[in-house]
Amino acid sequence: MIRFILQLILVVILSYVSQWIFPWWGVMVGAGLATILIYNKGVSSFFAGFLGVGGLWFVMAYLINSANDSVLSTRVAELFKLSSGMQMVLITAVLGAILGGLSGLTGNYFAEMFKKTKKSNSPYHS
Amino acid sequence: MKTFRFILLLLVTVSVAYFLSIKIDPVPPLGNFVSPFTGFWQNAKQAQQSAAPELNLDGLQDKVVVTYDKHHFPHIFANNNHDLYYAQGYITAVDRLWQMEFQTMAAAGRLSEIVGEKALDYDRTARRKGMVYAAENTLKALNAQKEIEEAVNAYSDGINAYINSLEPGDFPVEYKLLGYEPEQWTNLKVALLLKYMANDLCFGERDLENTNALKLFGRPLFDQLYPDIDTPIDPIVNNPGGWTFEPVQKPNFDSASVVELITNQLVPQPDPMNGSNNWAVSGSKTASGNPILCSDPHLGLNLPSLWYTVQLSSPDVNVMGATLPGSPNVIIGFNDSITWGVTNAQRDLVDWYKITFENDSHNAYKLNGEWMKSDKVIEEIKIRGEKTFYDTVVYTHFGPVMFDDSFHPSSEKKYYALRWIAHDPSLEAYTFYKLNRAKNHKEYMEALNYYSAPAQNFAFASAQGDIAMRIQGKYPNKSFEEGKFLLDGSTTEHDWTFIPNEQNIMYKNPERGFISSANQYPSDTTYPYYITARSYEAYRNRRINNRLREMDSVTVADLMGLQNDNFNLKAQESLPFLVSVVDTMKLNEFEQIALNELKNWDYYNNIDSKGAAYYEDWWDLLYPSLWKRIDDEKVSLVKPTTFNTIRLLKEHPDMELFDVPGTPEKENAYDHIVLAFRQMSEQMANWRASHAASAGWAEYKGTYVKHLLRLEPFGRYDIPIGGNHNIVNATSENHGPSWRMVVDLNPNGVKAYGVYPGGQSGNPASSYYDDMIDVWAAGKYFDLSLMHEPNENPENILIQQTLTPNE
């Protein structure tokens, strides 16, 4: 559990930092890198990415949206044939979560290639 | 196994990222678009941030202070002209970058680059019209005038300073929606923006439609349908017998020289409703004794708005008013000494010449009995997601050949070259540069001497007490009917020569105490040059002049009232006749209601007026019904004007054209009036049934201001405002006063008021995106306060920004 929380925190930090360098998909690099640096089970890695990026995008979108009184998000929602700006916040969060989850799992699979088989007594294998 | 598993998942992840990176019409590149780091959320964030108090910019020479007042109007204070125009470019780009670039891309025929193949015909039309050729010619002219060249350079540098400071997340939201990025701004784009305006204002004509009509209808009917002057003469400049100069003579012209049917699909015309009002009242007629000037240009209503309010101040100039994002200077405005406003001058500034090519190679064409070599320009049109399209445009002595075998072809292999005033080098930017600095009538005249296109009616007033009007442009000198039809392009006989500038229509301080223009016929009929145009206004001008003639001790509030005047002169002149046709008929319940509403109507198209809705619906059904045979012809024609239609209805109800083919009876105008009345009564009954009992004209009309990309949620709909075309408050559905300005030239400090249907910010997240629309609709104005130093009126200041040169 602690490892999962560490992974989650690192996903958030690296996703955020990656945006200083990369285009919008920087968060995917960040999430993937995080699950390589902190190894964990596939399922955990997926959810670390899923919750990390999804949560990051949710919080950012939510805060920006509140400050803007949903002015732009409502207009954009209507473009997408939706009705409320909050739906755009949720779409943002879900999309971020999927991207983060996929990236987290990809990072994990990458790390797995360099692991010994299950029988190995690696202390890092939980 | 693990390697394989990883590669498979990596492929999936990368594919997902890839699909979210591309634009699958109409969905934007979704990954970037929704990312809170780079997407539209960043635009929402920008809208909440106020301008940084300090900014360091490369290329500035000295410190510039920008004071934003509470309406978000920037007042730019610079220590030299270079920095002034640099800051104008920078500040305008901060608010309007996407629109500035988009409009110049449209002018250059480059929309396919952004939106794909659907814009190809639009782009080819722009290229074949010679828009880029025209802009290049104008740029050369601008570069030959040092002051304006430097201003344009500085303006472009300012825009680029802003563009270069942007991260992708900072791009205006439209870039993110369409999935592209801003490119470097160039001086050519300034020229393209000017040609974008010229295209909107002086491409209107009907030479080819006239030729078709003359061929189809013959001379007597043609003259009845399309007389040169079909409006009551209440001209802009009424000076009978006062034209004392010696006009330049021209040989007579035989209009029948090339009468043939032009079967090509013609290129779109600018909106025929493009027009405007302006007037100035002399101090002798105002309560304060100061001259007052009013100006409201009528154009398509878009967001972001065409106009942007700015004050420009340097040791050399202090001017405020409406600017066009993409061009330096104030276009309609005022300084301490003078004020000016423009309306479109109705004049045929386009001619078409029939070209005979030697053979299908189009390498040579007949001119004065010889084969002249043609020039070919290959236009490269990039298309998003497709192969680049190469369009070969043939240029002749006259100009580009618009239609050929690959573009709107005719089956008979006929070719027509375009001569258009906008092709000529023009210095309108220099005129505005000088007008911004003008202090009196003499300097206004000097500034206008440089002005060639698009031809405008320049209303003027000065604090010294002068008022003046000058219908300025470079006008081809035509013999009677020369250029009204297709011209013979095998000879240079019809090459353009021009009316000398000083013989243009103008006057100063007329006895009646006011000057005005509203796109009507420009002069009394003693003006010695032949004038023709696509159409003239017949109603707004008379209403304005009637009101100004009868008003006295005029105040600013009176003239604001006149700008918002909803009186429908057209209805006053046509409705009693229309009603008399249906009055004695047997009517059903709905028809009786309609008749009563119309009889009880006061001819005002006010917001809550019901009669206006009945009348306008009736007219909108009647007009196309009357001219259906003209619309049904296989070649392009124009319908007679509203004024002439009403005249023909009354005077010639039995015209052959009113008969509907395929019916045993012979229909006349009355049959159309009755039929349209019955249809209208039914439509209005349905409309009334589905709307609140209080709903009136404004709700029926449903005025809207649309986003340039027609994105509905980015526009404003159902705006409560009265008026219509042919009414002084010329607000129709999506067209109307795009800027309203009233300037009181108080010698102790000018008082000015302005508003436009939009807002200063182009960011749809900003509260300044559309905040002026309701004010505009209510007929109210914001103060345009011409400041003399950056800290004047502290209570009026929203924020202040200092731009400093980078060390």
Interface residues (C-beta under 8 A of the other chain):
Chain A: Q19 P23 W24 W25 G26 V27 M28 L56 W57 M60 A61 I64 N65 A67 N68 V71 L72 S73 T74 R75 V76 A77 E78 L79 M88 I91 T92 L95 G96 I98 L99 L102 S103 L105 T106 Y109 F110 E112 M113
Chain B: K2 T3 R5 F6 L9 L10 V12 T13 V16 A17 L20 S21 L30 G31 N32 V34 S35 P36 F37 T38 G39 F40 W41 Q42 N43 A44 K45 A47 Q48 P168 V173 L177 L711 E712 P713 F714 N763 P764 A765 S766 S767
